[in-house]
């Protein structure tokens, strides 16, 4: 049998096994599903069993899983529950996070290089460039993967939850925009202009989408909702493909920027269809995303995780708690600015935990940096490890602080 098929079968086996393992873990400690999926990827990857090598079909499809995560984050953004003031404070807080995290990232990279650790993949990239990549990644907020915990705790509909959504939205999108502008193929000013033009295009599209779908399209959605035609899902997939292609090929932005824009646009477009049909469409796409695409992304991330390099170099392993601390302080502290000034200290600490949870965008930035040779796989694995620990501990800590309040 083709080894590529065996590798794909091993990855899919990890996808199937992950939910039962995550459910069993609740008897001891609740382990988020993405962390379980990455751990299974490490087990079947070169670091332990060697059943799957990095890359291949599964990794390519897994990249679509990351786009699905960002799409759903854009789709679930409810502008009516987030005020402009909250978005303004969230943006200001993220800009402060960017400055702090980039300075910390450069400092850590310089110190690691002085300690004899290879920090760049090709050995020729400047330490400052690598440090900027590190800093941008550590300013992210894993809103889309933290939202289930907030929803289960009944936090999403509270003023506190809406403030965290504002901070998380900016923390999930802004690092991707910064990455596109700073490390695009064009001059930085052309990248800024391209970003503005793309934003104008999206706003114009939203204006058109606000009119809703034509009556004939709405009837077709209803008629095919329970058939193999499933017109609504095809609209969703087409919107993602179109906007990701336009963002990359026309505006030289990261594909995830287009995926987020597609989520916002599709929500507006589907707002005019029957509520039952809209709910079914959401459930069906979430089934595809969370049942297949997203698990592939996290499992293949684990496959590419350089566990041996991390364990063989004590300095690299020591970077995991360092990166975790940077996330909590440099991202979490400014992220708490989105709360009203009259908020209690406990609420601010809880907000720091929520806004400093990071994983999906960290993995995306690390993948780009390692592929470009800007960052070594060891440094990248330390950052992903910090993201996994933040996912494992920060939501639990945030909920505990809020309960104590």
N, C-alpha and C positions, 0 to 999 in steps of 0.2 A: 504494500500500500504506500502511496505517496506520503513522504514525511511531512509535507505541508498539511495534508489532511489529518494526520495524527496530531500534529501540533494544534490545529484548530479544534480537534476533538478534546484535547486536554484542556484548552482554554474554556471551551463550552462546559466541560465537566466542572471546572472551578466556578463558573457562573451559576450552575445548578446547585452546587453544594453550599455556596455562600449564604443564602437566606436561612437554611436550617441551622448552620453554625452560628450565625448572628443571633437567632432565636434562642439557641442553647446557651449562648454566652450570658444572657440576661440573668441566669441563675446565680452567676458569680459577679460579673460586671457587664454593664451594657456596652457592647462594642458596636460602633456604627458600621453599617453594611459596607460602605466604601473601604473602611480599614480592613475588614475581613477579606474583601475582594483583592486588595493590594497584597495582603499577607499570603493568600492562596497563590497569587501570581509569583511571589517570591519563591514559594515552595516548588512550583512546577518549573520555574525558570532555571537559568544556568547556575544560580547561587546554591541550589540544593539538589533537586532531582534531575535537572537538565533535560526535561521533556520538551521544553519550548525555548526557542531562541528569540531574542528581540527582533522586532520587525515582522514582516510577513502580512498576510491577509488580515489576520485578527487585529493587528496594530493599526492598519489602514482603516478598517471599519470602526475600530475604537476611537479614532480621531473624530468620527461622526458622532460618537457618544458624547464627547466633550462639547461639540456644537449643540447637541440636544440639551445638555445641561444649561448652557447659556441661553438657548432659545426659550426654555421654560422659565428661566429667571426673568427674561424680558416679557414673556407672556403673563406671568403672575404679578407683574408690577402694576399695582392699582394706583394711578396718579391721583384719583379722588381722595384716597386715604393718606396721601403724603403731601404735605404743604410745601410751597416754594421755599419758605423759611427753613424747613427741615432739610431740604435738598441743598440750600445754600450753606447751612452749617456743616452738613455732611461733606460737601465739596471742600470747604475751607479746612475741615479736619483732615481730609485725605491729603491735601497739599502739604500740610504740616507733617503728616505721616511720611510722605514721599521724601521730604528733606531729611527727616530724622533717619529713615530706613536706609536711604542711599548713603548718608554719611557713615552709619553703622556698618552697612554692607562693605563699603570700601575699606573701613578699618579692619573688619574681620578678614577680608581677602588679603590685605597687606600682611596682617599678623600670621595668617595661615601660610602664606608664601614664605615669610621669614622663618617659619617653623619647618620648612622643607616639604610642604604639601603642594602637590600640583593643583593649581586652581583653574587654569585654562586648559581646554581640550587640545588645542594645537600648539600650545607653548609660546605663541607669538602675540596673543592678545594682551593688551595692557591690563594691569590690575584694576585701573579705574573703570574700564569698560565692564569687566567681570563684576566688579562691585556694584555698578549701576544696575546690571541685570538682577543681582541678588536683592538689591534694595527695592526695585520695582515689584518683584515677586512677593516680597514680604509685606507689601502694603495691601495685599488683596484680602477680601472677606468672602468666605465660602457661604454666601447667603443661601444659594439653592440647595446646598446639602445640610445647612443648619435649620432651614425652615421647617422640615418635618418635626424636629424636636420642639420648636417654638409652637407649632400648631397643636401638637399633642399636649403641651402644657397650657394651652389656652392663651398664649401671649400675643398672637398675631392681631387680634382685634382690640387690644388695649393701646392707649397712647404710647406706652413704653415700646410695645411691639412695632407700632407704626414708625416710631423714630428709628428703631434698629433696622427696619426695612429700608428706610431712606439711606442710612449709613451703609448698609450692606449692598444696596444697588450701586452706589457710587464706588464702593470698595471692590465690586466685582467687575465693573465696566472700565473704570478709570485706569487701572494698570494695563489693560489691553490697549487703550488709546495711547497711553504713554509709551508703551512698547512700539506701537506702530509709528509714532512720531519720531522718537529718539533713534530707533534702529531700522527705520525704513530704508529702502534702496535709494530714495531721493534725498535731496538736501532737506534739512529740518524745516525750513520755512515753506518749502513746497509740500511737505507732509502735513503741516498745519493747515495750509490752504486746502489740500485734498480732504482733510478731516472736516473742515467747515463745509465744503461743497457736499460731502456725503451726508452731513447732518441736515443740510438744506433739502437734499433729495428725499431723505427720510421724512422730514416734516411735511413736504409737499405730498408725499405718498400717504401720510396719515390724514391729511386734509381730504384727499380723494377717498380714502378708505372709510372716513367717517360717514360718508353717504350710504355706506352699506353695500351689500351685494345686490345685483339685479334680481328681480322677482324670479326670473327663470332659473338663475343659479341657486336661489334658496329652495326652489321646488326640487331641483336636481339633487341637492344635498339631502333633503328629506327622503326622496325616492330611493337613493342609493345608500342610505345610512346603514342598512342591514343587509346589503348585498356586497358582492365582490367589487363593484364599482367604487364605492366609498369615496365619493368626490371630495368631501371635506378634508380627508386625510391627504389626498393628492394635492390639494391647495396648500396645505401646511408644508409638505415636503418640497413642493415647487418654490414656495416663498423662501425657505431656508437655502435651497440650492442657488436661487437667483441672487439673493442679497449677499451671500457669502462669496459668490463668484464676482459680483460687482465690487464688493469691498476690497478683494484681493487684486483682481486683474485691472480694474479701472482706477481705484484710489490708493492702491498699495497699502491697505490697512490689513490688520490681522483678520482672518476669516471669522473669528469669534465676535468681532465687532458687528459683522454682518448678521451673524446668528442672533445676537441680542436685538438688533434692529428688526429682524424678521419676527421675533416674538412680540414686540410692541405692535408691529404692523398687523400681524395676524389677529391679535386680540381685538383690535379696532375693526378689522374686516369682518370677523365672525360675530361681532356684537349685535348684528342685525338679524341673525338667524334665530330660529326657534330655540328657546332656552334648553329644552330637552336635547335637541340635536347638538347644541353647543357643548353641553355637559358630556354627551357621548363621545364627541370628537376629542375633547380634552382627555377623557379616560382612555380612549383608544391610542392616542399618541403617547400618553404617559406610559401605557403598557409597552409600546414599542421601545420607548426611550429607556425606561427603568427596568424593563424585563430583558432587554437584549443589548442595545447600543451602549448605554452607560456602564453596565457591568463589564463589557469588553474593554472599555477604556481603562477602568481601574485595574482589571486583571493584567492587561498588557503593560500597564505602568509598573506593576509588581514584577513582571517578567524582566523588565529593563532595569530594575532596581539593583544597584551595585552593592549588594550586601557584603560580599567578600572584601571589596576594597574598603568599605566602611569599617568592618571589624578588624581588618589587618592594620589599620592606621589609627591609633588611639586619638591623635589630634583630630582626625576627621570625625570620629565618633563623638568627641567632645563638642563639636560644632552643633550637634543636634539641640542640646539645651540652650546653647547660645542663640541660635536662630529662633527658638521658641520664646526666649526672653525678649528678643528684638520685636517679634510679632506682638507680644502682649503690651510692651511699653510703647514702641514707636507707632504701632497701628492702633492698639486698643485705647491708649490715653487720648489721642486726638479724636478717635472715633466716638468717644463718649461725649464730645462737644455737642452732638446732635440733640442731647437731652436738654430740657429747660434748665436754666441756672438754679431754679429752686429745687431741683431733684436731690434726693438723699444720696449720701455717700454709698450706700448699698446699691442703689440703682446704677450709680456711675461705675462701680466695680463690676456689676453684672453686665453693663453695656461694654466695658472693656473686654470681658471674656467673649461676648457674642461677636463683637466686631473684629476680634483678632483671630477668630477661627479661619483657617485658610487651608485649602488643599487643591481644588480643581485648577484654579488659575496658577498656583505655584507649579503644579505639574506641567501645565501648558507652557509657562515661561521656561522651565527647566528643559523641557523637550526641545524647544527652539534653540536655547543657548547651547545645549550639548550637541545638537545636530550641526550648528554653525561653528562648533569648536571654540566658542567663547567661554565655556565652562566645562570643567572636567566632570566625569560621571560621578566621582566620589563626592564633590561639592554638591552636585545636583541631588544625589541620594540623601545627603545630610539634610538638605532643605525639604525634600519630600518626607523624610522621617519626622522632621519637626511639624510639618503639616498634618501628618497622621496623628501625632501626639496631641496636637491642638484639637483635632476632630474628636479624639478619644476622651479628652479631659475638660476642655473649656466649656462645652455646652452643659455638662453635668455640674461644673462649678458655677456657671451662670444661674442655672435653675436653683441650685442650693442657696445661693445668695438671695435670690428673689423670694424663695420660700421663707427664709429666715426673716425677711422683711415683713 
